[in-house]
Amino acid sequence: MAPRANWKGFLRLSLVTCPVALYPATSDTEKVSFNQINKKTGHRIKYSKVDAETGEEVANEDIVKGYKVDTDTYIEVTKEELDDIALESTHTIEIDEFVPKAEIDSRYLIRPYYLVPDGKVGHDAFAVIRETVRAMNKVAIGRVVLTNREHIIALEPLGKGLMGTLLRYPYEVRGEAEYFDDVQDVKITKDMLDLARHIVEQKSGEFDPEQFEDHYETALIDLINQKRAGVKIAPKAAPKTSGNVINLMDALKKSLASERQSPPAAKPKGKKKRVEGQREMLLPIAGSGTSASKRAAKEKEEPKKAAKPARSPARAKKAG
């Protein structure tokens, strides 16, 4: 099932307008997540909204936004007041300008979205805007309101649709000077650079995200499966350290030698199947669902199929 749109409204370039929907291009829902529980009882921890002075729980309808101006002084701002200052971009992505993609500093990039026509109308106008941006080989810069905040969004063609990337404002990006001031200016010999270049050449390849593996996620799933199966987890031994690098030139030579000895990883034929994450990989709880006798009867009736990891029960939302 396709995810729900984060935003619906209109995309406008001058007098050309079309209804569009904005969808998240990435997802963290397949990652393993944890709830906080009481170690003594095994019960989930519940979070309540309480008055900091009285300690009494406060109903949602009695909670408003407040801006802190002093230790115990807040300026109350109501939802109606926030709605009154809402900008036009609440319902419209207005394209303000076109810029070369190479000029967008990567530090300003936040997260990607997919922008598509909303409904059966407006496909012609959407295509005109999309192909205009494609022909100019530039990125369209506009504004959109998400979660009551106006964001700058960069739009570029992606297949039949548009990819919109939220951008940070300048006040959100820290300057690098204060972090880099203490980096020492060192003299690097040509031999060192040549050795390092050879190492890079040995490791060079094409960008293929299908080859990425989240080793920590895999280890988490393995840990949970072992604990569900009752396997006792032995403490992991501390890793052995090789000591400090004394001679940089020797380290570069050893690195190059090890890279030359290691055969290149064989690339799989065709597309690598994407790992679906926790939903597919976690083992089922023994005894859940149908009883053992019913399962045995079902196995006799149905032909045997290749064993596959069973889908886990519905995931719980993160605590807090």
C-alpha positions in Angstrom: 0.0 0.0 0.0 1.4 3.4 -1.0 2.1 5.8 1.9 -0.3 8.7 2.6 0.6 12.1 1.1 2.3 14.4 3.6 0.9 17.4 1.8 -1.6 18.2 -0.9 -2.1 21.5 -2.7 -1.0 23.2 -6.0 2.2 23.6 -7.9 2.4 27.0 -9.6 4.8 28.4 -12.2 3.6 32.0 -13.0 0.1 31.4 -14.3 0.5 27.6 -14.8 -1.1 25.7 -11.9 -1.8 22.0 -11.2 -3.0 20.0 -8.1 -0.2 17.9 -6.7 0.6 15.6 -3.7 3.8 15.3 -1.8 5.0 11.9 -0.6 8.0 10.9 1.5 10.7 9.4 -0.6 12.4 7.6 2.3 11.2 5.5 5.3 12.6 4.3 8.6 9.6 2.0 9.4 11.5 -1.2 8.5 14.3 -0.5 11.0 14.2 -2.3 14.3 12.8 0.0 17.0 12.4 -0.5 20.8 9.9 0.4 23.5 10.9 1.3 27.0 9.7 -1.2 29.5 9.8 -1.7 33.3 12.6 -4.1 34.0 10.8 -5.5 37.1 7.3 -6.0 35.6 8.0 -6.1 31.8 5.3 -3.5 31.3 5.6 -0.7 28.8 6.5 2.7 30.1 3.7 5.2 29.7 4.4 8.9 29.2 1.9 11.4 30.6 1.7 15.2 30.1 1.7 16.8 33.6 1.8 20.2 35.0 5.4 20.9 36.1 4.2 22.7 39.3 1.1 20.7 40.4 2.2 17.3 39.1 -1.4 16.8 37.8 -2.0 15.3 34.3 -3.2 17.8 31.7 -5.8 17.0 29.0 -4.8 17.7 25.4 -7.5 20.3 24.9 -5.9 22.4 27.8 -2.4 22.4 26.3 -1.4 25.4 24.2 1.9 26.6 22.7 4.1 29.0 24.7 7.3 30.9 24.0 9.6 31.1 27.0 10.8 34.7 27.7 11.9 34.2 31.3 12.3 31.5 33.9 8.6 31.3 34.6 7.2 33.6 31.9 5.7 32.3 28.7 3.9 34.1 25.8 0.9 32.0 24.9 0.2 31.5 21.2 -3.1 29.9 20.1 -3.7 27.8 17.0 -6.0 30.4 15.6 -3.2 33.0 15.8 -0.8 30.7 14.0 -3.4 30.0 11.3 -3.9 33.7 10.8 -0.2 34.2 9.9 -0.1 31.1 7.7 1.4 31.9 4.3 0.1 31.2 0.8 2.5 28.3 0.6 0.3 26.5 3.0 -1.7 25.4 -0.1 0.6 26.3 -3.0 4.2 25.5 -3.9 5.2 28.7 -5.7 8.3 28.3 -7.9 10.3 31.5 -7.3 13.5 30.8 -9.3 15.7 28.3 -11.2 19.3 27.6 -10.1 22.1 25.3 -11.3 22.0 22.1 -9.2 25.8 22.3 -8.7 25.4 25.5 -6.8 23.3 24.0 -4.0 25.6 23.3 -1.0 25.0 19.7 0.2 24.8 21.0 3.8 21.5 22.6 3.0 19.8 19.3 1.9 17.4 17.9 4.5 15.2 15.1 3.0 13.7 14.1 -0.3 10.0 13.8 -1.4 8.1 12.7 -4.5 5.8 15.2 -6.1 3.1 13.8 -8.4 -0.2 15.1 -9.9 -3.1 14.8 -7.5 -6.1 13.2 -9.2 -6.9 12.9 -12.9 -6.7 16.6 -13.8 -3.6 18.8 -14.2 -1.3 16.2 -15.7 -0.7 18.4 -18.7 0.3 21.4 -16.6 2.5 19.2 -14.4 4.2 17.8 -17.5 4.9 21.3 -18.8 6.5 22.3 -15.6 8.5 19.1 -15.3 9.8 19.2 -18.9 10.6 22.9 -18.6 12.8 22.2 -15.6 14.4 19.2 -17.4 15.1 21.2 -20.6 16.8 24.0 -18.6 18.9 21.5 -16.7 18.3 23.4 -13.5 16.5 23.0 -10.2 13.3 24.9 -9.4 13.3 26.6 -6.0 9.9 27.0 -4.3 8.3 27.2 -0.8 6.0 24.7 1.0 4.5 24.6 4.5 4.9 21.3 6.3 4.0 20.9 10.0 3.2 24.6 10.3 6.6 25.6 9.1 7.5 27.1 5.7 10.3 25.3 4.0 12.4 26.0 0.9 12.0 23.1 -1.5 14.2 22.3 -4.6 12.4 20.5 -7.4 14.0 18.5 -10.2 12.6 15.9 -12.7 12.8 12.2 -11.7 11.3 9.9 -14.3 7.7 10.9 -14.8 7.5 12.9 -11.6 9.4 15.5 -9.6 11.7 15.0 -6.7 11.5 17.7 -4.1 14.3 18.2 -1.5 13.7 20.3 1.5 16.5 22.8 2.1 17.8 24.4 5.3 17.8 28.1 6.0 21.2 29.8 6.4 20.7 30.2 10.1 20.4 26.4 10.4 23.9 25.8 8.8 27.0 26.2 11.0 30.1 27.7 9.5 33.0 25.4 9.1 35.8 27.9 10.1 35.5 27.5 13.9 35.8 23.7 13.5 38.7 23.7 11.0 40.9 26.4 12.5 42.8 23.9 14.6 43.5 21.5 11.7 47.2 21.6 11.2 48.9 22.5 7.9 51.1 19.6 7.1 53.5 18.8 4.3 52.6 15.7 2.3 55.2 14.1 0.1 54.4 13.1 -3.5 55.2 9.4 -2.6 52.5 9.4 0.1 50.0 10.9 -2.3 50.9 8.4 -5.0 50.4 5.5 -2.6 47.1 6.8 -1.4 46.0 7.3 -5.0 46.7 3.7 -5.8 44.7 2.6 -2.8 41.8 4.7 -4.0 42.1 3.2 -7.5 42.0 -0.3 -6.0 38.7 0.6 -4.2 37.1 2.5 -7.0 33.7 1.4 -8.3 30.3 2.6 -9.3 27.7 4.0 -6.9 25.3 1.1 -6.3 23.1 1.5 -3.2 21.7 -2.0 -3.7 25.1 -3.3 -2.4 24.8 -1.4 0.9 24.2 -3.5 3.9 23.1 -2.2 7.3 25.3 -4.5 9.5 24.0 -3.1 12.7 20.4 -3.7 11.7 21.3 -7.3 10.7 23.0 -7.8 14.1 20.0 -6.5 15.9 17.6 -8.8 14.1 20.0 -11.8 14.8 20.1 -10.8 18.5 16.3 -10.6 18.8 15.8 -13.9 17.0 18.3 -15.6 19.3 16.7 -14.2 22.4 13.2 -15.3 21.2 14.6 -18.8 20.6 16.0 -18.9 24.1 19.6 -18.9 23.1 21.9 -17.7 25.8 23.9 -14.7 24.6 27.6 -14.9 25.4 29.4 -11.5 26.1 31.5 -10.4 23.2 35.3 -10.4 23.7 37.0 -7.0 23.5 38.5 -6.5 20.0 42.3 -6.6 19.7 43.9 -3.4 18.8 46.9 -3.2 16.4 48.4 -0.3 18.3 49.1 3.3 17.1 50.3 4.0 13.6 53.9 5.1 13.9 55.0 5.5 10.3 52.4 6.8 7.9 54.4 5.7 4.8 54.6 2.1 6.1 50.9 2.1 6.8 50.1 3.3 3.3 52.4 0.6 1.8 50.8 -2.2 3.9 47.3 -0.9 3.0 48.1 -1.0 -0.7 49.6 -4.5 -0.4 46.5 -5.8 1.3 44.2 -4.3 -1.3 46.2 -5.9 -4.1 46.0 -9.3 -2.4 42.3 -9.1 -1.8 40.3 -10.3 -4.9 37.6 -7.9 -6.0 34.1 -8.8 -4.8 32.1 -10.6 -7.5 29.1 -8.5 -8.6 25.8 -10.4 -8.6 24.1 -11.0 -11.9 21.1 -8.8 -12.4 19.5 -6.7 -9.7 20.1 -7.5 -6.1 16.9 -8.1 -4.2 16.3 -5.5 -1.6 16.3 -6.6 2.0 12.8 -5.9 3.4 14.0 -5.4 7.0 12.5 -6.4 10.3 9.0 -7.2 9.0 10.3 -10.1 6.8 13.4 -11.2 8.8 12.2 -11.6 12.4 11.2 -15.1 13.3 7.6 -15.9 14.4 6.9 -16.6 18.1 6.6 -20.3 18.7 3.0 -21.3 19.5 1.5 -18.1 18.2 -1.4 -18.0 15.7 -2.7 -21.5 14.8 -2.1 -24.4 17.2 0.6 -27.1 16.6 -2.0 -29.7 15.6 -3.7 -27.3 13.1 -0.4 -26.5 11.6 0.5 -30.1 11.3 -2.8 -30.9 9.6 -2.3 -27.9 7.2 1.2 -29.1 6.3 -0.2 -32.5 5.2 -2.9 -30.9 3.1 -0.7 -28.4 1.4 2.4 -29.2 -0.8 5.7 -28.3 0.8 7.1 -25.0 -0.2 10.6 -23.4 0.2 11.1 -22.2 3.7 10.9 -18.4 4.0 11.2 -16.1 7.0 7.7 -15.5 8.4 6.3 -12.0 8.6 6.5 -10.7 12.1 3.4 -9.3 14.0 2.5 -5.7 13.5 5.3 -3.4 14.8 4.7 -1.3 17.9 5.3 2.4 17.6 8.4 3.9 19.2 7.9 4.9 22.9 7.9 8.6 23.7 
